Amino acid sequence: MSKQANPLAIGLFLTGALTLLTMGVMIFGGGDYFKDKNRFVIFFDSALNGLNVGAPVKLQGVQIGNVSEISLVMETDTDRIYKPVVIEIDPALLRNTSGEESHGHTKKQQQEAAQRMIEAGLKARLETQSLLTGLLYVDLNFYSDKPINLVKLDYKNLPELPSVPTTVDEIRNTADEIINRAKQLPVEETLKNLSDTLTEIRNLLQSDNTKQSMTALAKSLQETQKLMATLNRQTEPLLSNANGALTDTRATLRDFNRELLPVLRAAEQSLAAATQVLQESRHALNAVETLADADAPLNQALLEVRNASRSLKDLAEGLERQPQALIYGK
């Protein structure tokens, strides 16, 4: 007969196995159970199809946390439905410039950190992990050019981060806006005016005046073509004559240059000779001025000649009055 199993031993065995299993999960799970996480809530207006709990949370492409909760909240006053998404961020993955971990475990520290990030332009957006699976993840990035939209709904006393629409939603919203504006345009009135305008243009083209104008225009074009042909025929001889005249003029100028060159050389020699004559005349004038000076010998001789002439004149006058003075003397 078999021995009955001891219940105490079985209980101890199961307890030890559960303990080892729990320790293994904690150790091989990366020790996430012992880490303090910063938790934030984000309210998305977009559909959450493809976003699951555990989806990664990335900051500029680097995973810093994951999605820990997705739920629905209905506001009783307005019957509006909100979709809060709670994310957990590992502060060990966010470090300052000194390499130290950014601590923010308390409620106040998390709110201050959230406010600093919001002021810097941090916003959340849903992005696609893979086009095949359609799974989404939360992408945190800085969008300073987009407005800060906060729901300001107290959800589990968590600090809120703003969100922006997905790229698909922005394209859809832009397309809807274009369609709405197109619907507001007076399309029927515009089409009617266009039809009336086309009718008037057709009537104008089919009118007798237009046909006569087209005929006159065709005749004018023919006459213009004939005139241009005549001008072409007459222009060719004129151009030939002008070309010949230019050639003759060029030859005449060339001959004139050849004949003018000796004349210019002779004129240059004449100018040189004239310059030399002027220089010699200047020397002669300087000599005459020297002889005509008051102290010059020539001037003294002229004075003596004048005095002698005056004496001869006086003698002649005296002899004329007393001719016997030559015989008897005075």
ChimeraX attribute file (.defattr): number of C-alpha atoms within 10 A of each C-alpha:
attribute: neighborCount
match mode: 1-to-1
recipient: residues
	/A:1	3
	/A:2	4
	/A:3	5
	/A:4	6
	/A:5	8
	/A:6	8
	/A:7	9
	/A:8	9
	/A:9	10
	/A:10	11
	/A:11	11
	/A:12	11
	/A:13	12
	/A:14	12
	/A:15	12
	/A:16	12
	/A:17	12
	/A:18	12
	/A:19	11
	/A:20	12
	/A:21	12
	/A:22	11
	/A:23	13
	/A:24	12
	/A:25	13
	/A:26	14
	/A:27	13
	/A:28	9
	/A:29	10
	/A:30	10
	/A:31	12
	/A:32	13
	/A:33	11
	/A:34	9
	/A:35	11
	/A:36	16
	/A:37	18
	/A:38	21
	/A:39	20
	/A:40	23
	/A:41	25
	/A:42	24
	/A:43	21
	/A:44	20
	/A:45	15
	/A:46	15
	/A:47	11
	/A:48	14
	/A:49	9
	/A:50	15
	/A:51	21
	/A:52	17
	/A:53	14
	/A:54	15
	/A:55	19
	/A:56	23
	/A:57	23
	/A:58	18
	/A:59	17
	/A:60	11
	/A:61	10
	/A:62	12
	/A:63	17
	/A:64	18
	/A:65	22
	/A:66	21
	/A:67	22
	/A:68	18
	/A:69	15
	/A:70	17
	/A:71	9
	/A:72	9
	/A:73	13
	/A:74	11
	/A:75	10
	/A:76	8
	/A:77	6
	/A:78	7
	/A:79	9
	/A:80	9
	/A:81	12
	/A:82	16
	/A:83	18
	/A:84	21
	/A:85	23
	/A:86	22
	/A:87	23
	/A:88	20
	/A:89	21
	/A:90	19
	/A:91	18
	/A:92	14
	/A:93	13
	/A:94	14
	/A:95	12
	/A:96	9
	/A:97	6
	/A:98	6
	/A:99	8
	/A:100	11
	/A:101	14
	/A:102	14
	/A:103	18
	/A:104	17
	/A:105	14
	/A:106	11
	/A:107	14
	/A:108	11
	/A:109	13
	/A:110	19
	/A:111	18
	/A:112	14
	/A:113	17
	/A:114	19
	/A:115	16
	/A:116	12
	/A:117	15
	/A:118	18
	/A:119	12
	/A:120	12
	/A:121	17
	/A:122	20
	/A:123	22
	/A:124	23
	/A:125	19
	/A:126	24
	/A:127	19
	/A:128	16
	/A:129	16
	/A:130	10
	/A:131	8
	/A:132	7
	/A:133	9
	/A:134	12
	/A:135	17
	/A:136	21
	/A:137	23
	/A:138	25
	/A:139	20
	/A:140	23
	/A:141	16
	/A:142	16
	/A:143	16
	/A:144	13
	/A:145	7
	/A:146	11
	/A:147	12
	/A:148	17
	/A:149	12
	/A:150	12
	/A:151	15
	/A:152	11
	/A:153	16
	/A:154	10
	/A:155	15
	/A:156	9
	/A:157	10
	/A:158	17
	/A:159	23
	/A:160	25
	/A:161	23
	/A:162	22
	/A:163	26
	/A:164	20
	/A:165	16
	/A:166	18
	/A:167	12
	/A:168	12
	/A:169	14
	/A:170	12
	/A:171	12
	/A:172	12
	/A:173	13
	/A:174	12
	/A:175	12
	/A:176	12
	/A:177	12
	/A:178	12
	/A:179	11
	/A:180	11
	/A:181	10
	/A:182	11
	/A:183	10
	/A:184	9
	/A:185	10
	/A:186	9
	/A:187	11
	/A:188	9
	/A:189	10
	/A:190	11
	/A:191	11
	/A:192	11
	/A:193	12
	/A:194	12
	/A:195	12
	/A:196	12
	/A:197	12
	/A:198	12
	/A:199	12
	/A:200	12
	/A:201	12
	/A:202	11
	/A:203	12
	/A:204	13
	/A:205	13
	/A:206	11
	/A:207	12
	/A:208	11
	/A:209	11
	/A:210	13
	/A:211	13
	/A:212	11
	/A:213	12
	/A:214	13
	/A:215	12
	/A:216	12
	/A:217	12
	/A:218	12
	/A:219	12
	/A:220	12
	/A:221	12
	/A:222	12
	/A:223	12
	/A:224	12
	/A:225	12
	/A:226	12
	/A:227	12
	/A:228	12
	/A:229	12
	/A:230	11
	/A:231	11
	/A:232	11
	/A:233	11
	/A:234	11
	/A:235	12
	/A:236	11
	/A:237	11
	/A:238	11
	/A:239	11
	/A:240	11
	/A:241	12
	/A:242	12
	/A:243	12
	/A:244	12
	/A:245	12
	/A:246	12
	/A:247	12
	/A:248	12
	/A:249	12
	/A:250	12
	/A:251	12
	/A:252	12
	/A:253	12
	/A:254	12
	/A:255	11
	/A:256	11
	/A:257	11
	/A:258	11
	/A:259	11
	/A:260	11
	/A:261	11
	/A:262	11
	/A:263	11
	/A:264	11
	/A:265	11
	/A:266	11
	/A:267	12
	/A:268	12
	/A:269	12
	/A:270	12
	/A:271	12
	/A:272	12
	/A:273	12
	/A:274	12
	/A:275	12
	/A:276	12
	/A:277	12
	/A:278	12
	/A:279	12
	/A:280	12
	/A:281	12
	/A:282	12
	/A:283	12
	/A:284	12
	/A:285	12
	/A:286	12
	/A:287	11
	/A:288	11
	/A:289	11
	/A:290	13
	/A:291	14
	/A:292	14
	/A:293	12
	/A:294	10
	/A:295	10
	/A:296	12
	/A:297	12
	/A:298	14
	/A:299	14
	/A:300	14
	/A:301	11
	/A:302	11
	/A:303	12
	/A:304	12
	/A:305	12
	/A:306	12
	/A:307	12
	/A:308	12
	/A:309	12
	/A:310	12
	/A:311	12
	/A:312	12
	/A:313	12
	/A:314	12
	/A:315	12
	/A:316	13
	/A:317	12
	/A:318	12
	/A:319	13
	/A:320	11
	/A:321	10
	/A:322	12
	/A:323	13
	/A:324	11
	/A:325	12
	/A:326	9
	/A:327	7
	/A:328	7
	/A:329	8
	/A:330	7
